[in-house]
Amino acid sequence: MNCTIPHRYIASITCTNTNSHLVKEARLSFPSGHASFSAFTMVYFVIYLQVRYKFKTPRLVLPFLQFMCLMMAIYTSFTRIADYKHHWSDVLSGFLLGTIVAILIALSISDLFQHQTKH
């Protein structure tokens, strides 16, 4: 393959690697598991904090904690791209998948939004 020609689209590539483990790992890129898991845990935690955080603290403590949680998930996603483990589309898809699943679980499966009764 001649890669010295700039701006040339390569339509097909034949894999010549004989290591089946490496070939299998290369195919496991979509969607990013790290991005989806970090997005799921942090988005669910942000929702949990919003619903259950009842402490008397200054007004910006809760938004700051939620912002830091989301930044950790975004940082994890960006490191997957920066470390050349995933393409941006794999990470974006994983992040969106984790976010959607966290919202659906918070709204439908968990009991976060049910009114608590006093005994």
C-alpha positions in Angstrom: 0.0 0.0 0.0 1.4 3.4 -0.9 0.6 5.8 1.9 2.8 8.6 0.6 0.1 10.1 -1.6 -1.7 12.8 0.5 -5.6 13.0 0.6 -6.0 9.6 -1.0 -9.0 7.5 0.1 -8.2 3.9 0.7 -11.3 1.8 -0.2 -10.3 -1.6 1.0 -7.6 -3.0 3.3 -6.7 -6.7 3.6 -5.6 -7.7 7.1 -2.4 -9.7 7.0 -2.0 -10.2 10.7 -2.1 -13.9 11.7 -2.7 -13.2 15.4 -6.4 -14.0 15.9 -6.5 -12.4 19.3 -5.3 -9.0 18.0 -7.8 -9.2 15.1 -10.6 -9.9 17.5 -9.6 -7.0 19.8 -9.6 -4.7 16.8 -13.2 -5.6 16.0 -14.4 -4.9 19.5 -14.0 -1.1 19.2 -17.7 -0.2 18.7 -19.2 1.1 20.9 -16.6 2.1 23.5 -17.3 0.1 26.7 -15.2 2.5 28.8 -17.2 5.5 27.5 -20.6 3.8 28.0 -19.8 2.6 31.5 -18.4 5.9 32.7 -21.3 7.8 31.2 -23.8 5.4 32.7 -22.4 5.6 36.2 -21.9 9.3 36.3 -25.2 10.3 34.7 -27.0 8.0 37.0 -25.1 9.4 40.0 -25.9 13.0 38.8 -29.6 12.1 38.7 -29.3 10.3 42.1 -27.7 13.4 43.6 -30.4 15.7 42.1 -33.2 13.6 43.6 -31.8 12.5 47.0 -29.4 15.2 48.0 -31.2 17.0 50.9 -28.3 18.5 52.9 -28.2 22.1 53.9 -25.1 23.3 52.0 -24.3 26.4 49.9 -26.3 26.6 46.7 -23.4 25.7 44.3 -22.2 22.6 46.0 -24.7 20.2 44.3 -24.2 21.6 40.8 -20.4 21.6 41.3 -20.5 17.9 42.3 -22.7 17.0 39.4 -20.4 19.0 37.0 -17.3 17.2 38.3 -19.0 13.8 37.8 -19.8 14.6 34.2 -16.3 15.9 33.6 -14.8 12.6 34.9 -17.0 10.7 32.4 -16.0 13.1 29.6 -12.4 12.9 30.5 -12.5 9.1 30.4 -14.1 9.2 27.0 -11.5 11.7 25.7 -8.6 9.5 27.0 -9.9 6.6 24.9 -9.5 8.8 21.8 -6.2 10.3 22.9 -4.7 6.8 23.6 -5.8 5.6 20.1 -8.0 2.9 21.6 -11.2 4.1 19.8 -12.4 6.4 17.1 -14.4 9.4 18.1 -17.6 7.8 16.7 -17.1 4.7 18.9 -16.7 6.9 22.0 -19.6 9.2 21.1 -21.9 6.1 20.5 -20.8 4.6 23.8 -21.3 7.8 25.7 -24.8 8.3 24.3 -25.6 4.6 24.9 -24.6 4.9 28.6 -26.4 8.2 29.0 -29.7 6.9 27.5 -29.6 3.7 29.6 -28.9 5.7 32.8 -31.8 8.0 32.1 -34.1 5.1 31.3 -33.2 3.1 34.4 -33.6 6.2 36.6 -37.0 7.0 35.2 -38.5 3.5 34.8 -36.7 0.8 36.9 -35.4 2.6 40.0 -37.6 4.1 42.6 -35.8 7.5 42.7 -38.8 9.5 41.7 -41.5 7.8 43.8 -42.7 9.9 46.7 -41.4 8.7 50.0 -44.1 8.1 52.6 -43.5 8.9 56.3 -44.2 6.2 58.8 
